[in-house]
């Protein structure tokens, strides 16, 4: 092996390790989460009684976040959503579309997701939803159905036509805040 080959191999290995390390936050997010608590301020019925989040890796830079929930005030009402997130510039960012009123925090040590949502009501309501990582299968029929609907909406051809592929969307304004960064 020549000196040039050894140097090239070392640089290539360093580049690969850097790419893998850069994706580590995406890998930490991946998994299933169940609702641990849902509270509002001021106190209201604008909270969830149960919920589930599934985060799936799509590629080296993107994850899909699927959420299914049950409203306290209307248990039979539709309650699901999906968002895309992208790794870039040293952080994980939610899509810019329809995420202005929410913030997402992740604690890798406890594998806890916290979602803060601002209401559009006159009282200025704020909801705080805490989701904990889980290994238990989702056996709730309503949450299973709603997660499937969220996945179906994410895969919808009309949404793809109107909003574009997830890799072409904007991810600049809403960073997922990692708590306890020294533990990453």
C-alpha atoms as one frame of an Amber mdcrd trajectory, in Angstrom:
protein
   0.000   0.000   0.000   1.384   3.372  -0.919   1.425   6.361   1.336  -1.190
   8.052  -0.885  -3.518   5.032  -0.633  -3.248   4.973   3.168  -3.975   8.695
   3.370  -6.918   8.379   0.994  -8.325   5.434   2.978  -8.010   7.372   6.238
  -9.747  10.421   4.767 -12.523   8.248   3.300 -13.037   6.489   6.644 -13.137
   9.834   8.458 -15.694  11.139   5.967 -17.852   8.043   6.428 -17.645   8.297
  10.221 -18.539  11.996  10.052 -21.581  11.241   7.892 -22.732   8.507  10.272
 -22.192  10.769  13.302 -24.129  13.552  11.607 -27.111  11.226  11.166 -27.034
  10.122  14.816 -29.783  12.548  15.924 -32.120  11.155  13.250 -31.397   7.614
  14.431 -32.065   8.660  18.041 -35.515   9.965  17.111 -36.586   6.816  15.284
 -39.108   4.604  17.076 -42.535   4.476  18.685 -43.780   6.800  21.413 -46.907
   6.745  23.540 -48.647   9.678  25.219 -47.513  10.108  28.826 -49.343  13.382
  29.536 -51.297  16.138  27.827 -52.011  19.401  29.633 -53.265  22.838  28.678
 -52.881  26.316  30.075 -55.362  27.688  30.850 -57.003  24.387  31.745 -59.396
  23.234  29.038 -60.496  20.161  27.105 -58.105  20.982  24.237 -55.855  18.073
  25.196 -55.424  14.410  24.339 -56.591  11.390  26.309 -54.350   9.011  24.375
 -51.827   9.259  21.597 -49.095   7.544  19.656 -46.188   8.798  17.553 -44.195
   6.730  15.075 -40.970   8.160  13.643 -39.590   6.444  10.557 -36.324   7.083
   8.743 -36.896   7.844   5.056 -33.305   8.418   3.923 -30.012   9.755   5.279
 -31.468  13.226   5.896 -35.219  12.806   6.465 -37.654  11.222   8.897 -41.424
  10.979   8.781 -43.277  11.714  12.023 -46.749  10.151  12.215 -49.110  11.056
  15.050 -52.418   9.552  16.106 -54.392  10.881  19.051 -57.764  11.082  20.761
 -59.216  14.455  21.744 -60.476  14.883  25.293 -63.510  16.895  24.176 -64.352
  14.801  21.077 -62.976  11.237  21.287 -64.484  10.144  17.966 -63.241  13.162
  15.983 -60.365  12.796  13.541 -57.066  13.295  15.311 -53.972  12.495  13.291
 -51.170  14.324  11.547 -47.811  13.845   9.886 -44.708  15.951   9.497 -41.363
  15.572   7.821 -38.082  16.523   9.460 -34.661  17.000   7.897 -31.115  16.845
   9.231 -29.036  19.835   8.056 -26.719  22.514   9.417 -26.038  20.522  12.583
 -29.684  20.128  13.602 -32.984  18.443  12.856 -35.646  20.787  11.483 -39.381
  20.240  11.059 -40.917  21.149   7.730 -41.811  24.836   7.538 -45.341  24.124
   6.304 -48.002  24.064   9.060 -45.573  23.945  11.988 -45.513  27.622  13.003
 -47.619  27.071  16.123 -45.681  24.107  17.498 -42.294  23.303  18.988 -40.797
  19.858  19.457 -38.213  18.916  22.082 -36.394  15.583  22.376 -34.482  14.252
  25.370 -32.218  11.434  24.137 -31.400  10.278  27.679 -35.029   9.516  28.561
 -36.205   9.120  24.922 -38.983  11.617  25.567 -40.631  13.847  22.959 -42.370
  16.999  24.166 -44.650  18.897  21.811 -45.750  22.435  22.677 -48.680  23.761
  20.606 -50.146  27.259  20.651 -53.872  27.577  20.120 -55.539  30.076  17.821
 -58.164  30.971  20.401 -58.735  34.276  22.194 -57.407  32.851  25.480 -53.969
  32.148  24.035 -54.094  28.480  25.010 -50.961  26.364  25.073 -50.937  22.560
  25.066 -47.989  20.483  26.305 -47.928  16.856  25.165 -45.257  14.484  26.455
 -44.600  11.215  24.620 -42.372   8.460  26.028 -40.581   5.823  23.967 -42.256
   2.431  24.029 -41.569  -1.092  22.824 -45.122  -2.289  23.368 -47.150  -2.880
  20.229 -49.952  -0.478  19.428 -53.069  -2.525  20.159 -55.540   0.372  20.320
 -57.831   0.055  17.255 -58.573   3.797  17.030 -54.898   4.795  17.247 -53.916
   2.070  14.758 -56.543   3.323  12.294 -55.457   6.949  12.759 -51.760   6.116
  12.296 -52.656   4.337   9.054 -54.587   7.422   7.945 -51.606   9.665   8.763
 -49.345   7.350   6.729 -51.862   7.356   3.876 -51.954  11.166   3.899 -48.147
  11.297   3.846 -48.103   8.932   0.837 -50.996  10.631  -0.965 -50.182  11.301
  -4.623 -52.161  14.553  -4.648 -50.200  15.857  -1.640 -47.004  14.910  -3.434
 -48.146  16.766  -6.548 -49.211  19.893  -4.634 -46.472  20.112  -1.981 -43.640
  18.257  -3.713 -41.364  15.477  -2.531 -40.192  15.755   1.082 -36.618  16.329
  -0.098 -37.701  19.490  -1.971 -39.546  21.154   0.924 -38.277  23.965   3.164
 -36.823  23.066   6.569 -35.470  26.264   8.097 -37.673  27.811  10.784 -38.516
  25.085  13.299 -35.595  23.204  14.813 -36.273  20.150  16.978 -34.496  21.060
  20.194 -32.388  18.260  21.657 -32.283  18.476  25.450 -29.120  17.514  27.366
 -26.886  17.798  24.262 -23.841  16.583  26.217 -25.497  13.157  26.401 -25.889
  12.788  22.635
